[in-house]
Amino acid sequence: MNMTGNTILITGAGSGIGALAEEFVALDNEVIVAARSRGKRDAAERRGLKTIVAVMPHLLKQRSAAILIVSSGLAFVPSAFVPSYSATKAALHSYAQSLRFQ
């Protein structure tokens, strides 16, 4: 990926990702940041998928665009204490991989 002149969608940007977004802006990129409301974890990944689908037409019109999905290691090593959260993170990872090959 070229590091300048992109349109970048960053999902899951509520956890300290602001500095990363600022770095991309400083490199002359258009950055779209999507984050869930604090304390609203239920269906957060579904909203993330809806955000990607909603922004996709805009991204497809750009000369260069990228989607940066911030997820969790629980997508790969699930926890018995948060099975639904782990499963939705795995689903988000799978969705991202599918988009990559389209």
RODRENZA-857262 format. One line per field, with one value per residue (C-alpha): residue number from 1; chain; y, z, x. Coordinates in Angstrom, 2 decimals, m for minus. Layout:
N
i NUM	...;
ch A	...;
yy Y	...;
zz Z	...;
xx X	...;
// end
This chain:
102
i 1	2	3	4	5	6	7	8	9	10	11	12	13	14	15	16	17	18	19	20	21	22	23	24	25	26	27	28	29	30	31	32	33	34	35	36	37	38	39	40	41	42	43	44	45	46	47	48	49	50	51	52	53	54	55	56	57	58	59	60	61	62	63	64	65	66	67	68	69	70	71	72	73	74	75	76	77	78	79	80	81	82	83	84	85	86	87	88	89	90	91	92	93	94	95	96	97	98	99	100	101	102;
ch A	A	A	A	A	A	A	A	A	A	A	A	A	A	A	A	A	A	A	A	A	A	A	A	A	A	A	A	A	A	A	A	A	A	A	A	A	A	A	A	A	A	A	A	A	A	A	A	A	A	A	A	A	A	A	A	A	A	A	A	A	A	A	A	A	A	A	A	A	A	A	A	A	A	A	A	A	A	A	A	A	A	A	A	A	A	A	A	A	A	A	A	A	A	A	A	A	A	A	A	A	A;
yy 0.00	3.47	5.48	8.77	9.83	7.07	7.06	4.87	3.50	2.51	0.41	m0.30	2.96	3.60	2.20	4.47	4.37	8.16	8.51	6.07	8.03	11.24	9.65	8.72	12.24	13.71	11.58	13.28	10.57	10.99	9.04	7.86	6.65	4.44	3.51	1.99	3.87	3.11	0.19	m0.92	m4.12	m6.06	m6.34	m4.00	m6.15	m6.21	m2.40	m2.55	m4.65	m2.27	0.66	m1.04	m1.81	1.77	3.33	0.85	2.84	5.88	3.81	2.19	5.64	6.53	6.12	4.38	3.18	0.82	m0.58	m0.98	m3.25	m3.14	m6.44	m8.68	m11.66	m13.39	m13.90	m16.46	m17.66	m17.57	m17.28	m19.40	m16.31	m14.25	m16.74	m14.40	m11.63	m14.09	m15.44	m11.99	m11.04	m14.23	m13.37	m9.86	m11.32	m13.74	m10.91	m8.85	m11.77	m12.23	m8.53	m8.79	m11.40	m9.62;
zz 0.00	m0.80	2.40	0.94	m1.05	0.22	1.59	4.71	6.78	10.31	12.19	15.92	16.45	19.98	21.78	21.39	17.60	17.34	17.08	14.16	12.40	12.95	11.41	8.29	8.06	8.39	5.39	3.27	3.52	3.93	7.10	8.09	11.70	13.08	16.76	18.95	21.85	25.18	26.92	23.82	22.90	21.93	18.14	17.75	15.02	13.14	13.21	12.00	9.03	8.29	8.40	5.91	3.58	3.86	3.11	0.38	m2.53	m1.50	m1.20	m4.61	m6.25	m4.87	m6.80	m3.78	m0.71	2.21	5.13	8.41	10.78	14.42	16.00	18.76	19.31	20.53	16.85	16.77	20.39	21.71	25.40	27.22	29.29	26.27	23.60	21.69	21.59	20.40	17.70	16.38	16.20	14.21	11.89	11.36	10.50	8.03	6.41	6.03	4.39	1.96	1.03	0.38	m2.31	m4.06;
xx 0.00	1.23	1.50	0.16	m2.86	m5.17	m8.68	m8.49	m11.36	m10.28	m12.85	m12.68	m10.88	m12.06	m9.02	m6.03	m5.98	m6.23	m2.46	m2.40	m5.16	m3.21	m0.11	m2.09	m3.54	m0.03	0.98	m1.73	m4.38	m8.13	m9.01	m12.49	m12.60	m15.39	m15.64	m18.30	m19.81	m18.18	m19.83	m21.73	m19.93	m23.06	m23.34	m20.35	m18.85	m22.16	m22.12	m18.52	m19.59	m22.46	m20.04	m17.72	m20.63	m21.91	m18.52	m17.54	m19.10	m17.05	m13.87	m14.40	m14.50	m11.07	m7.85	m6.35	m8.23	m7.75	m9.72	m7.84	m9.75	m8.73	m9.72	m8.42	m6.18	m9.33	m10.20	m7.37	m7.22	m10.79	m11.60	m14.16	m15.00	m16.14	m17.21	m19.56	m16.97	m14.30	m16.63	m17.54	m13.87	m13.20	m16.11	m14.73	m11.32	m12.89	m14.88	m11.70	m9.91	m12.82	m12.73	m9.01	m9.58	m12.45;
// end
